[in-house]
């Protein structure tokens, strides 16, 4: 029998993916499952992006790119940060990766030594803990509250920073809550980490899917951050496996060296397609889709509330609602299973995102069209009414 490494037992289970597997099994059995589970937009890559990738394929441009990515794509990302997110950066600091997962792995390997601790909020995206673990580090989950929008505060960091703490990993807007960190609060948090010579890994994957005000990168507060981002969410390119990171100048050579060994490069044809994401016609498409997500949020919030699922904090970004289901069950995992089997609606239990709110909270992703979203709400309302009278 093969002896597996200890980390295979320590890896955190991603229940959203397990839920997707079960939903797909039911679909193959002929069930009409509506997924509010996996955070994957129902929109696909914009036509200009597909056409750019196809042109590159026809022209035979499928060889390895430089490890840090195509120069024109790195330039386009840098310009996007300057024009759209208020943070001009030099393209030399942009490293294109195999999805945001590739960026997270490179960041963890570059910054975390065995035994180092990284602070994260509870709730947070579950695989984040696995990336830190892959580098030999440990994660300290810090319980958060609705009053703090389920985000870490400077006080949290001060009170939980220990002798082995190396830095923090935070997201704004967040998965699973869809909430952002107030700009002033973020500035205070960064200051506290800097005072301890720590690093800040900033997940901005959902930043362009913000619905209140103009999105601003954390780089507008401090230029010495590690920024993680992706083409999967705002740009609707989940299966293209393309992301990027923006790192301080003194990290570029080390990260590029690791990228060359661990991945050689991100998928080249996907990179050629992604250059077209930043053309005016493409950006207009993405903005129209962002408005569609906002309309879905505005529809689903009162629907969930009306069926007794309380939403402690209104999400201002991403495409998730983090709802309290304790009026219907004392175990969100059991309720998630019931909804899938009896209402044929998939939603993710709170256990995926950390222990603090695991039993009472669920994540609902509004990543399906309005007609199907309305049907999902109808099914849930009918099923929950049959259970408890709502």
C-alpha positions in Angstrom: 0.0 0.0 0.0 1.3 3.4 -1.0 2.2 5.6 2.0 0.8 9.1 1.4 2.2 12.3 2.7 0.7 13.7 5.9 -0.6 16.8 4.0 -3.1 14.7 2.1 -5.0 14.3 5.4 -4.5 17.9 6.4 -5.9 19.3 3.2 -9.2 21.2 3.8 -12.1 19.6 1.9 -13.7 22.0 -0.6 -17.4 21.2 0.0 -18.6 23.4 -2.9 -16.8 21.0 -5.3 -18.2 18.0 -3.5 -21.6 19.5 -3.8 -21.0 20.1 -7.6 -20.1 16.4 -7.9 -23.4 15.3 -6.2 -25.4 17.8 -8.3 -23.9 16.4 -11.5 -24.7 12.9 -10.4 -28.3 13.9 -10.0 -28.4 15.6 -13.3 -27.1 12.5 -15.0 -30.0 10.7 -13.3 -32.4 13.0 -15.0 -33.0 15.6 -12.2 -33.3 19.3 -13.0 -30.8 20.8 -10.6 -30.4 24.6 -10.3 -27.0 25.4 -8.9 -26.5 28.3 -6.5 -23.4 26.5 -5.3 -20.1 26.8 -7.3 -19.0 30.4 -7.9 -18.8 30.1 -11.6 -20.5 32.8 -13.8 -23.1 31.6 -16.2 -21.7 34.0 -18.7 -18.8 32.7 -20.8 -15.8 34.4 -22.4 -16.8 37.5 -24.5 -16.8 37.1 -28.3 -13.7 39.3 -28.9 -11.7 37.2 -26.4 -12.7 33.9 -28.1 -11.8 35.4 -31.5 -8.4 36.6 -30.3 -7.6 33.2 -29.0 -8.7 31.5 -32.3 -6.6 33.9 -34.3 -3.6 33.0 -32.2 -4.3 29.3 -32.6 -4.6 29.7 -36.4 -1.4 31.7 -36.5 0.4 28.9 -34.6 1.1 31.1 -31.5 0.9 28.2 -29.1 4.5 28.0 -27.9 5.6 28.7 -24.4 5.4 32.3 -23.4 7.9 33.9 -21.0 7.3 32.6 -17.5 5.9 36.0 -16.4 3.5 36.1 -19.3 3.1 37.8 -22.7 4.5 41.4 -22.5 1.3 42.8 -24.1 -0.9 41.1 -21.6 1.2 42.3 -18.7 1.0 45.9 -20.1 -2.8 45.6 -20.5 -3.2 44.4 -16.9 -1.1 47.3 -15.6 -3.1 49.8 -17.6 -6.3 48.3 -16.4 -5.2 48.8 -12.8 -4.3 52.4 -13.5 -7.4 53.3 -15.6 -10.1 51.3 -13.8 -8.8 50.6 -10.2 -7.0 53.8 -9.4 -3.6 52.2 -9.0 -1.0 52.7 -11.8 1.6 50.0 -11.7 4.7 49.1 -13.8 4.0 46.1 -16.0 7.3 44.6 -14.8 5.5 43.9 -11.5 2.7 41.9 -13.2 3.1 38.1 -13.4 0.6 36.1 -15.3 -0.3 32.8 -13.7 -2.4 29.6 -14.1 -5.5 31.1 -12.5 -5.5 32.9 -9.2 -4.7 29.5 -7.7 -1.3 29.7 -9.4 -0.8 33.2 -8.0 -1.7 32.0 -4.5 0.7 29.1 -4.7 3.6 31.2 -5.9 2.9 33.9 -3.3 2.8 31.3 -0.5 6.0 29.6 -1.6 7.7 33.0 -1.9 6.7 34.3 1.5 6.0 31.4 3.9 8.6 29.2 5.6 7.7 26.0 7.3 6.1 26.8 10.7 5.1 30.3 9.7 1.6 31.4 10.5 -0.7 33.4 8.3 -3.9 35.2 9.6 -7.1 34.9 7.7 -10.7 35.8 8.5 -13.4 33.2 9.4 -15.2 32.9 7.0 -12.9 32.8 4.0 -12.3 30.9 0.8 -11.3 27.3 2.0 -8.5 26.5 -0.5 -6.5 29.5 0.9 -5.6 27.4 3.9 -4.3 24.6 1.6 -2.0 27.0 -0.3 -0.4 28.1 3.0 -0.2 24.5 4.1 1.5 23.5 0.8 4.3 25.9 1.7 4.7 24.3 5.1 2.9 27.1 6.9 -0.2 27.2 9.2 -3.3 29.2 9.2 -4.9 31.0 12.1 -8.6 31.7 11.4 -9.9 34.7 13.3 -13.6 34.8 14.0 -15.4 37.8 12.4 -18.8 39.3 13.0 -21.5 41.0 10.9 -20.7 44.3 12.6 -17.2 44.1 11.0 -18.8 42.9 7.7 -17.1 39.5 8.3 -13.7 41.2 7.6 -10.6 41.4 9.7 -9.8 44.6 11.5 -6.6 46.2 12.6 -7.6 45.3 16.2 -8.0 41.6 15.2 -4.5 41.6 13.7 -3.0 43.2 16.7 -4.6 40.8 19.2 -3.9 37.6 17.2 -0.4 38.4 16.0 2.0 35.9 17.5 5.7 35.0 17.4 5.3 32.8 14.3 2.9 35.1 12.5 4.3 36.2 9.1 1.4 38.0 7.5 -2.3 38.1 6.5 -4.4 36.9 3.6 -7.6 38.9 3.0 -10.1 39.4 0.3 -12.2 42.4 -0.7 -14.9 41.7 -1.8 -14.9 38.4 0.0 -15.9 34.9 -0.8 -18.3 33.8 0.7 -19.8 37.0 2.0 -19.6 39.4 -0.9 -18.6 42.2 1.5 -15.7 44.6 1.1 -13.4 46.2 3.7 -13.9 49.9 4.3 -11.0 51.8 2.7 -10.0 53.5 6.0 -10.3 50.2 7.9 -8.1 48.5 5.3 -5.5 51.3 5.7 -5.4 50.7 9.4 -5.0 47.0 9.0 -2.2 47.4 6.5 -0.4 49.8 8.9 -0.6 47.3 11.8 0.9 44.5 9.6 3.6 46.8 8.3 4.5 47.8 11.8 5.3 44.1 12.5 7.3 43.7 9.2 4.6 41.4 7.9 3.2 40.9 4.4 -0.3 41.5 3.1 -1.7 39.2 0.4 -4.7 40.9 -1.0 -7.2 38.9 -3.0 -8.9 41.3 -5.5 -10.5 38.6 -7.6 -14.0 40.2 -7.2 -12.9 43.8 -7.0 -14.3 44.7 -10.5 -17.6 43.1 -9.5 -18.3 45.9 -7.0 -21.8 47.4 -6.9 -21.4 50.4 -4.6 -19.2 53.2 -5.7 -16.0 53.1 -7.7 -13.7 50.1 -7.0 -10.2 51.0 -5.8 -7.3 48.6 -5.5 -5.5 48.3 -2.1 -2.5 49.4 -4.0 -3.9 53.0 -3.7 -3.1 52.6 0.1 0.2 50.8 0.0 2.3 50.0 -3.0 4.2 47.2 -1.2 1.4 44.5 -1.3 1.0 41.2 -3.0 -2.1 41.4 -5.2 -3.9 38.3 -6.4 -6.4 38.5 -9.3 -8.1 36.3 -11.9 -9.7 36.3 -15.3 -12.3 33.8 -14.0 -15.0 36.1 -12.4 -15.3 39.6 -13.9 -14.0 38.4 -17.2 -16.0 35.1 -17.2 -13.1 32.8 -18.2 -13.2 30.1 -15.5 -11.9 27.2 -17.5 -9.2 29.2 -19.3 -7.1 29.0 -16.1 -5.6 32.4 -16.2 -4.8 34.9 -13.4 -2.2 37.3 -12.3 -0.3 38.7 -9.4 1.2 42.1 -8.8 4.2 42.0 -6.5 6.8 44.5 -5.1 9.8 45.0 -7.4 12.1 43.1 -5.1 9.9 40.0 -5.4 9.7 39.8 -9.2 12.9 37.8 -9.9 12.2 35.2 -7.2 8.6 34.6 -8.2 9.4 34.5 -11.9 12.1 31.9 -11.2 9.6 29.7 -9.3 7.0 30.2 -12.0 9.4 29.0 -14.7 10.0 25.8 -12.8 6.6 25.0 -11.4 4.4 25.9 -14.4 6.8 27.1 -17.2 4.1 29.6 -18.2 0.4 30.1 -18.1 -1.6 28.7 -21.1 -0.3 30.8 -24.0 -3.4 30.7 -26.2 -5.5 31.8 -23.2 -3.1 34.7 -22.7 -3.5 35.9 -26.3 -7.3 35.7 -25.9 -7.1 37.6 -22.6 -5.4 40.6 -24.2 -8.7 41.3 -25.9 -10.4 41.6 -22.4 -9.1 45.1 -22.1 -10.4 46.4 -25.4 -13.2 48.9 -25.2 -15.8 46.6 -26.8 -15.0 43.8 -24.3 -15.0 46.1 -21.3 -18.5 47.3 -22.3 -19.7 43.7 -22.3 -18.2 43.0 -18.9 -19.8 46.1 -17.5 -23.2 45.1 -18.8 -22.8 41.7 -17.1 -21.7 43.4 -13.9 -25.0 45.3 -13.9 -26.9 42.0 -14.5 -25.2 40.5 -11.4 -26.3 43.6 -9.4 -29.9 43.1 -10.6 -29.8 39.5 -9.5 -28.4 40.5 -6.1 -31.2 43.0 -5.7 -33.8 40.3 -6.6 -32.4 37.5 -4.4 -31.9 39.5 -1.2 -35.6 40.1 -0.4 -36.5 36.7 -1.7 -34.3 35.0 0.8 -35.4 37.3 3.6 -39.0 36.6 2.8 -38.5 32.9 3.3 -36.8 33.3 6.7 -33.2 33.3 5.6 -31.7 36.4 7.3 -28.9 38.2 5.6 -26.8 39.9 8.3 -24.8 42.0 5.9 -25.9 43.2 2.4 -23.2 42.1 0.0 -21.6 45.0 -2.0 -19.6 42.9 -4.5 -18.9 39.4 -5.9 -22.0 37.2 -6.6 -22.7 35.6 -3.2 -25.2 36.0 -0.4 -24.2 34.7 3.0 -27.4 33.9 4.7 -28.4 32.7 8.2 -30.6 29.6 7.9 -31.0 28.9 11.6 -34.7 29.6 11.4 -35.0 26.4 9.4 -32.2 24.1 10.7 -29.5 23.9 13.3 -27.1 22.3 10.8 -26.6 24.1 7.5 -24.9 21.0 6.0 -28.0 18.9 6.6 -30.2 21.7 5.1 -27.9 21.9 2.1 -28.4 18.2 1.5 -32.1 18.5 2.0 -32.4 21.4 -0.5 -30.4 19.5 -3.1 -32.4 16.2 -2.8 -35.9 17.7 -2.2 -35.9 21.1 -3.9 -33.2 20.3 -6.4 -31.4 23.5 -5.6 -27.6 23.4 -4.7 -26.2 25.8 -2.2 -23.0 25.6 -0.1 -23.1 25.0 3.7 -21.2 27.3 6.0 -18.7 24.5 7.0 -16.8 25.2 3.8 -15.6 28.6 5.0 -14.6 28.1 8.6 -16.0 26.8 11.9 -17.3 30.1 13.5 -20.5 30.4 11.5 -20.6 26.9 10.0 -23.8 25.6 11.4 -26.1 28.5 10.8 -24.8 30.1 7.6 -25.1 29.1 3.9 -23.7 30.7 0.7 -26.0 31.3 -2.2 -24.4 32.2 -5.5 -26.5 34.2 -8.0 -24.5 32.9 -10.9 -27.5 31.7 -13.0 -29.8 33.7 -15.2 -32.8 35.5 -13.7 -35.4 33.0 -15.0 -33.6 30.1 -13.3 -32.9 32.2 -10.2 -36.6 32.9 -9.9 -37.3 29.2 -10.3 -34.8 28.3 -7.6 -36.4 30.8 -5.2 -39.8 29.3 -5.9 -38.6 25.8 -5.2 -36.8 26.8 -2.0 -39.8 28.8 -0.8 -42.2 25.9 -1.4 -39.9 23.3 0.2 -39.1 25.5 3.3 -42.8 26.3 3.7 -43.6 22.6 3.8 -41.0 22.2 6.6 -41.7 25.1 8.9 -44.6 27.2 7.6 -42.8 30.1 5.9 
